[in-house]
Amino acid sequence: MKVVITGGAGYIGSTVASACLDRGWTPVILDDFSTGRREFVRGRLVYEGDVGDRALVERVFTEHPDIEGVVHCAARTVVHESVSDPLAYYRANVTRSIELVDALVGVGCPRIVFSSSAAVYAASPSLVVDERAPLDPRSPYAVSKAMVERVLQDVVAAHPVRALALRYFNPVGADPQMRTGLQVAHPSHVLGSLLAAHEAGRPFTVHGSDWPTRDGSPVRDYVHVWDLAQAHVLALAAFDDVCHDASPFTAVNIGSGTGTTVLELADAFADVVGQPVEVVRGPRREGDVVGGAASSDRARELLGWKPELSLRDAIGDALRWREVRGERLGV
Ligand SMILES: NC(=O)c1ccc[n+]([C@@H]2O[C@H](COP(=O)([O-])OP(=O)(O)OC[C@H]3O[C@@H](n4cnc5c(N)ncnc54)[C@H](O)[C@@H]3O)[C@@H](O)[C@H]2O)c1
């Protein structure tokens, strides 16, 4: 199968491209390299440019008439940036996606897999959300994801195209073969903070000790980025069974199904590095949420997907990537 991967030079898109290659498929990468890395696409078919550039999208399809679908990963992804510059986020994530989808309808591309996010959901008292749970995106970034899902729902009702939105929970780790990983040295997620505290030899701060969870710290559902990439391969393979005329749009959660509190993450990290982690409890920060976990039943039923790798595998791969990252990226 030949498949376009927008944002295929980024953290997730490049891992999806590797998973496609391992499956014997051909990824065609469309990326503007705004945050993506050229090192991640070496030896791969690449078109450099914006997903909103209709002429470029048409050229990709003219030069590869055997493309069977698109995985649309390209986006701006920094939540706090979206709060301070919402117009840039709506333009990058919504306007450009509309232009892309319009071009895909024009060239007759029948299958779109969209990178959505668990951030579209409202907080759930049970801390577990399935795909029917109410949506309540809180940041412009999260709203941009919900808006594109909505656009896709309306487009599939009007045009011969179908769409599958994968709602990712918290991707962590790196390609186990160390081909790619996070571009940045200091990721802003909780595992990144743990890594930074470990390297600096300083205590790790847990923000909030009064959340309604088993130990008072927030909960996240971590999914190994390699398992996440496999979900895309399975989604493409099962696409026509999942998205068809009677059901042209489907959203599917991609999470481990297990909520891990920040304190549990710190314990798992200590196990993997073989050293205790000193934890200090700080106050909640503005904008923090209690979090939650995915119900991943639909992914299992529709895609035949379940996570194969553990949180400890993800922590180990993140640590290994940290060692090779400088050399791989020449920094
Ligand atoms: N990383 C996460 O925690 C997470 C969680 C949920 C959903 N997602 C979604 O997954 C997707 C990939 O995220 P990521 O973490 O790999 O981010 P990333 O920044 O590593 O990758 C995004 C890629 O898209 C490219 N890009 C951005 N705008 C573009 C444009 N207009 N035209 C062409 N290329 C463009 C960038 O150069 C980069 O290669 C995003 O849609 C994001 O919203 C990520």
The ligand as an SDF file (V2000), in Angstrom:
LIG
                    3D

 44 48  0  0  0  0  0  0  0  0999 V2000
    2.4970   14.1070   20.7760 N   0  0  0  0  0  0  0  0  0  0  0  0
    1.3570   14.0430   21.4590 C   0  0  0  0  0  0  0  0  0  0  0  0
    1.3580   13.9700   22.6950 O   0  0  0  0  0  0  0  0  0  0  0  0
    0.0230   14.0420   20.7290 C   0  0  0  0  0  0  0  0  0  0  0  0
   -1.1420   13.7040   21.4340 C   0  0  0  0  0  0  0  0  0  0  0  0
   -2.3630   13.7040   20.7580 C   0  0  0  0  0  0  0  0  0  0  0  0
   -2.4080   14.0300   19.4050 C   0  0  0  0  0  0  0  0  0  0  0  0
   -1.2650   14.3840   18.7540 N   0  0  0  0  0  0  0  0  0  0  0  0
   -1.3510   14.7520   17.3330 C   0  0  0  0  0  0  0  0  0  0  0  0
   -0.4350   13.9580   16.5930 O   0  0  0  0  0  0  0  0  0  0  0  0
    0.0430   14.6740   15.4510 C   0  0  0  0  0  0  0  0  0  0  0  0
    1.5400   14.5970   15.3970 C   0  0  0  0  0  0  0  0  0  0  0  0
    2.0680   15.1870   16.5770 O   0  0  0  0  0  0  0  0  0  0  0  0
    3.6130   15.0970   16.9460 P   0  0  0  0  0  0  0  0  0  0  0  0
    3.7050   14.9730   18.4260 O   0  0  0  0  0  0  0  0  0  0  0  0
    4.2820   14.1030   16.0880 O   0  0  0  0  0  0  0  0  0  0  0  0
    4.0800   16.5740   16.5590 O   0  0  0  0  0  0  0  0  0  0  0  0
    5.3730   17.0350   15.7350 P   0  0  0  0  0  0  0  0  0  0  0  0
    5.4900   18.5090   15.9040 O   0  0  0  0  0  0  0  0  0  0  0  0
    6.5290   16.1840   16.0930 O   0  0  0  0  0  0  0  0  0  0  0  0
    4.9620   16.6970   14.2390 O   0  0  0  0  0  0  0  0  0  0  0  0
    4.1660   17.5220   13.4460 C   0  0  0  0  0  0  0  0  0  0  0  0
    4.7490   17.4630   12.0450 C   0  0  0  0  0  0  0  0  0  0  0  0
    3.9140   18.2060   11.1700 O   0  0  0  0  0  0  0  0  0  0  0  0
    4.7070   19.0930   10.3920 C   0  0  0  0  0  0  0  0  0  0  0  0
    3.8200   20.2150   10.0510 N   0  0  0  0  0  0  0  0  0  0  0  0
    3.2160   21.0770   10.9040 C   0  0  0  0  0  0  0  0  0  0  0  0
    2.4210   21.9230   10.2110 N   0  0  0  0  0  0  0  0  0  0  0  0
    2.5130   21.5780    8.8970 C   0  0  0  0  0  0  0  0  0  0  0  0
    1.9240   22.0650    7.6950 C   0  0  0  0  0  0  0  0  0  0  0  0
    1.0490   23.0950    7.7180 N   0  0  0  0  0  0  0  0  0  0  0  0
    2.2350   21.4680    6.5400 N   0  0  0  0  0  0  0  0  0  0  0  0
    3.1110   20.4200    6.5050 C   0  0  0  0  0  0  0  0  0  0  0  0
    3.6960   19.9130    7.6040 N   0  0  0  0  0  0  0  0  0  0  0  0
    3.3950   20.4860    8.7950 C   0  0  0  0  0  0  0  0  0  0  0  0
    5.8940   19.4410   11.2660 C   0  0  0  0  0  0  0  0  0  0  0  0
    7.0380   19.8730   10.5490 O   0  0  0  0  0  0  0  0  0  0  0  0
    6.1460   18.1080   11.9590 C   0  0  0  0  0  0  0  0  0  0  0  0
    6.9820   17.2710   11.1880 O   0  0  0  0  0  0  0  0  0  0  0  0
   -0.5200   16.0920   15.6060 C   0  0  0  0  0  0  0  0  0  0  0  0
   -1.6580   16.2240   14.7710 O   0  0  0  0  0  0  0  0  0  0  0  0
   -0.9180   16.1790   17.0620 C   0  0  0  0  0  0  0  0  0  0  0  0
   -1.9660   17.0840   17.2620 O   0  0  0  0  0  0  0  0  0  0  0  0
   -0.0480   14.3810   19.3750 C   0  0  0  0  0  0  0  0  0  0  0  0
  1  2  1  0
  2  3  2  0
  2  4  1  0
  4  5  1  0
  4 44  2  0
  5  6  2  0
  6  7  1  0
  7  8  2  0
  8  9  1  0
  8 44  1  0
  9 10  1  0
  9 42  1  0
 10 11  1  0
 11 12  1  0
 11 40  1  0
 12 13  1  0
 13 14  1  0
 14 15  2  0
 14 16  1  0
 14 17  1  0
 17 18  1  0
 18 19  2  0
 18 20  1  0
 18 21  1  0
 21 22  1  0
 22 23  1  0
 23 24  1  0
 23 38  1  0
 24 25  1  0
 25 26  1  0
 25 36  1  0
 26 27  1  0
 26 35  1  0
 27 28  2  0
 28 29  1  0
 29 30  1  0
 29 35  2  0
 30 31  1  0
 30 32  2  0
 32 33  1  0
 33 34  2  0
 34 35  1  0
 36 37  1  0
 36 38  1  0
 38 39  1  0
 40 41  1  0
 40 42  1  0
 42 43  1  0
M  CHG  2   8   1  16  -1
M  END
$$$$
